[in-house]
Amino acid sequence: MPEKKKVYLVPTPVGNLEDITFRAIRILKEVDLILAEDTRTTGFLLKHFEIKNKMQSHHKFNEHQTVDWLISRIKAGESVALVSDAGTPGISDPGFLLVRECIAQDIEVECLPGATALIPALVNSGLPADRFCFEGFLPQKKGRQTRLSELADEKRTMIFYESPFRVVKTLTQLAEHLGEARKASVSREISKLYEQTVHGTLNELISLFTENEPRGEFVIVVEGKS
């Protein structure tokens, strides 16, 4: 049984439902409460694995308001599992605020190992994976150009998340700041039916996705400065 007065961070599949672990399924069945980024998405996952448990919405728009209430429930003796729509909570998803407050309140937190999109994309890129920096989503407006300028001198392999609507824009801006000849890869729909990874220079990838409408969720991996 899960320990009382404890928070479990439970990774969920980024695509293929078979990527969830036996341990994750057990924890989701046994905790007192599941915190879900989107209860509809998590509800589909729970139904697939015949998990019948209570859910509470916990996302970026309400996490500031719900943290204190959650802490009080955990201190009262409940065990809680936090999941995001896909992947590991806290990685470009809600989770940081709750974990930080649990640590401050001396509440135990345990993160289960599991799915995340960035590692398969990095390994599939063929670029150096011994040292890398994860940038997540670049700022959409304020600070975007500043961050891109700072990354021009980054020597480690860089990993970015991006939506299909901004893939070409982001690749173009990366080419402007890092150089069109910089090697890169783009992975889409990781572990899903139409998973794809393409390799080339930033300029070649810009041409590819200009001619072919980007669809799905994307991870862009770019080599560091020589």
C-alpha positions as CSV (number, residue, x, y, z in Angstrom):
1,M,0.0,0.0,0.0
2,P,1.2,3.6,-0.6
3,E,2.5,5.4,2.4
4,K,0.2,7.9,4.0
5,K,1.2,11.6,4.1
6,K,3.1,11.2,0.9
7,V,3.0,12.6,-2.7
8,Y,3.8,10.3,-5.6
9,L,4.7,11.9,-9.0
10,V,3.5,9.3,-11.5
11,P,4.6,9.5,-15.2
12,T,2.0,8.6,-17.7
13,P,2.5,7.5,-21.4
14,V,3.4,10.2,-23.9
15,G,1.7,8.1,-26.6
16,N,1.5,4.3,-26.4
17,L,-0.4,3.3,-23.3
18,E,1.8,0.2,-22.9
19,D,4.6,2.6,-21.8
20,I,3.1,2.9,-18.3
21,T,4.8,0.8,-15.6
22,F,3.1,-1.9,-13.4
23,R,4.1,0.2,-10.4
24,A,2.5,3.3,-11.7
25,I,-0.8,1.4,-12.2
26,R,-0.6,0.0,-8.6
27,I,0.0,3.5,-7.1
28,L,-2.8,5.0,-9.1
29,K,-5.2,2.3,-7.8
30,E,-4.1,2.6,-4.2
31,V,-3.7,6.3,-3.4
32,D,-6.4,8.3,-1.7
33,L,-6.5,10.9,-4.4
34,I,-5.2,11.5,-8.0
35,L,-4.4,15.0,-9.1
36,A,-4.9,15.3,-12.8
37,E,-3.9,18.1,-15.2
38,D,-7.0,17.3,-17.3
39,T,-9.5,14.9,-15.6
40,R,-10.9,13.9,-19.0
41,T,-7.5,12.8,-20.4
42,T,-6.6,11.0,-17.2
43,G,-10.1,9.5,-17.0
44,F,-9.4,7.8,-20.3
45,L,-6.2,6.4,-19.0
46,L,-7.8,5.2,-15.7
47,K,-10.7,3.6,-17.6
48,H,-8.2,1.7,-19.9
49,F,-6.5,0.2,-16.9
50,E,-9.7,-0.3,-14.9
51,I,-8.6,2.1,-12.2
52,K,-11.4,3.4,-10.1
53,N,-10.2,6.3,-7.9
54,K,-11.1,9.8,-7.0
55,M,-9.6,12.6,-9.2
56,Q,-9.1,16.3,-8.5
57,S,-8.2,18.9,-11.2
58,H,-4.7,20.3,-10.7
59,H,-3.3,22.4,-13.6
60,K,-1.3,25.6,-14.2
61,F,-4.4,27.8,-13.9
62,N,-5.4,26.6,-10.4
63,E,-2.3,25.2,-8.8
64,H,-1.5,28.4,-6.8
65,Q,-4.9,28.3,-5.3
66,T,-5.1,24.5,-4.5
67,V,-1.6,23.9,-3.0
68,D,-2.5,24.9,0.6
69,W,-5.7,22.8,0.5
70,L,-3.7,19.8,-0.8
71,I,-1.0,20.2,1.8
72,S,-3.7,20.1,4.6
73,R,-5.2,16.9,3.2
74,I,-1.8,15.2,2.9
75,K,-0.9,16.3,6.5
76,A,-4.3,14.8,7.6
77,G,-3.0,11.4,6.4
78,E,-3.9,11.1,2.7
79,S,-1.6,9.7,0.0
80,V,-1.8,11.6,-3.3
81,A,-0.6,10.9,-6.8
82,L,0.1,13.7,-9.3
83,V,-0.1,13.0,-13.0
84,S,0.1,15.3,-16.1
85,D,-1.7,14.6,-19.4
86,A,1.4,12.9,-20.7
87,G,5.0,12.3,-19.4
88,T,6.5,13.1,-16.1
89,P,4.9,15.8,-13.9
90,G,7.0,18.9,-13.5
91,I,8.7,18.6,-16.9
92,S,7.0,21.5,-18.7
93,D,3.8,20.5,-16.8
94,P,2.4,21.3,-13.3
95,G,4.2,19.8,-10.3
96,F,6.9,22.2,-9.2
97,L,4.8,24.3,-6.9
98,L,3.4,21.3,-5.0
99,V,6.8,19.6,-4.7
100,R,8.4,22.7,-3.4
101,E,5.7,23.2,-0.8
102,C,5.9,19.6,0.3
103,I,9.6,19.9,0.8
104,A,9.1,23.1,2.8
105,Q,6.4,21.3,4.9
106,D,8.6,18.2,5.4
107,I,6.2,16.0,3.4
108,E,7.8,13.1,1.6
109,V,7.7,13.2,-2.2
110,E,8.6,10.2,-4.5
111,C,8.9,10.5,-8.3
112,L,8.4,7.2,-10.1
113,P,10.6,6.6,-13.2
114,G,8.8,6.6,-16.5
115,A,7.9,8.2,-19.8
116,T,9.2,11.6,-20.9
117,A,9.5,12.8,-24.5
118,L,12.9,14.5,-24.3
119,I,15.1,11.4,-23.7
120,P,13.9,9.4,-26.8
121,A,14.2,12.5,-28.9
122,L,17.7,13.1,-27.7
123,V,18.9,9.6,-28.2
124,N,17.3,9.4,-31.7
125,S,18.9,12.6,-32.7
126,G,22.3,11.1,-33.2
127,L,23.8,14.2,-31.5
128,P,26.0,14.0,-28.4
129,A,23.9,12.9,-25.4
130,D,26.6,12.9,-22.7
131,R,25.9,16.5,-21.9
132,F,22.7,18.4,-22.8
133,C,20.4,21.2,-21.7
134,F,16.6,21.0,-21.7
135,E,15.0,24.3,-22.6
136,G,11.4,23.1,-22.8
137,F,9.1,25.6,-24.5
138,L,10.9,28.9,-25.4
139,P,9.2,32.1,-24.2
140,Q,6.5,32.9,-26.7
141,K,7.0,36.7,-26.5
142,K,8.9,38.5,-23.7
143,G,12.5,37.2,-23.4
144,R,12.4,34.9,-26.4
145,Q,15.0,36.8,-28.5
146,T,17.2,37.2,-25.4
147,R,17.1,33.5,-24.7
148,L,17.9,32.6,-28.3
149,S,20.8,35.0,-28.3
150,E,22.2,33.4,-25.1
151,L,21.9,29.9,-26.6
152,A,24.1,30.9,-29.6
153,D,27.2,30.1,-27.5
154,E,25.7,27.0,-25.8
155,K,28.1,24.1,-26.3
156,R,25.8,21.3,-25.1
157,T,23.1,19.6,-27.2
158,M,19.9,21.6,-26.7
159,I,16.4,20.2,-26.5
160,F,13.2,22.1,-27.1
161,Y,9.5,21.3,-26.9
162,E,7.2,22.9,-29.5
163,S,3.7,22.9,-30.8
164,P,3.0,22.2,-34.5
165,F,1.9,25.8,-35.0
166,R,5.3,27.2,-34.1
167,V,7.7,24.6,-35.4
168,V,8.7,26.5,-38.6
169,K,9.0,29.8,-36.7
170,T,11.2,28.3,-34.0
171,L,13.4,26.5,-36.5
172,T,13.8,29.7,-38.4
173,Q,14.7,31.7,-35.3
174,L,17.2,29.0,-34.2
175,A,18.8,29.2,-37.7
176,E,19.0,33.0,-37.4
177,H,20.8,32.9,-34.0
178,L,22.7,29.6,-34.3
179,G,23.4,29.4,-38.0
180,E,21.6,27.6,-40.8
181,A,24.2,24.9,-41.0
182,R,23.8,23.8,-37.4
183,K,22.8,20.1,-37.2
184,A,19.5,19.2,-35.7
185,S,16.7,16.7,-35.5
186,V,12.9,17.0,-35.1
187,S,10.9,14.2,-33.5
188,R,7.1,14.1,-33.6
189,E,4.4,12.0,-32.0
190,I,6.9,10.0,-29.9
191,S,5.7,6.5,-29.2
192,K,2.5,7.1,-31.1
193,L,1.4,5.4,-34.4
194,Y,2.9,8.1,-36.7
195,E,6.1,8.6,-34.7
196,Q,8.8,10.2,-36.9
197,T,12.3,11.6,-36.5
198,V,14.0,13.6,-39.2
199,H,17.6,14.8,-39.3
200,G,19.4,17.6,-41.1
201,T,20.7,21.1,-40.8
202,L,18.3,23.7,-39.5
203,N,17.9,25.1,-43.0
204,E,17.0,21.7,-44.4
205,L,14.4,21.1,-41.6
206,I,12.9,24.5,-42.2
207,S,12.4,23.6,-45.9
208,L,10.9,20.2,-45.0
209,F,8.3,21.5,-42.6
210,T,7.5,24.5,-44.8
211,E,6.6,22.1,-47.5
212,N,4.9,19.6,-45.2
213,E,2.4,20.9,-42.7
214,P,3.6,20.1,-39.1
215,R,1.2,17.9,-37.2
216,G,1.5,16.4,-33.7
217,E,3.7,17.2,-30.7
218,F,7.3,18.1,-31.5
219,V,10.7,17.9,-29.9
220,I,13.6,19.8,-31.5
221,V,17.1,18.7,-30.7
222,V,20.0,21.0,-31.8
223,E,23.8,20.4,-31.6
224,G,25.8,22.8,-29.5
225,K,28.4,25.2,-30.7
226,S,31.6,23.6,-31.9
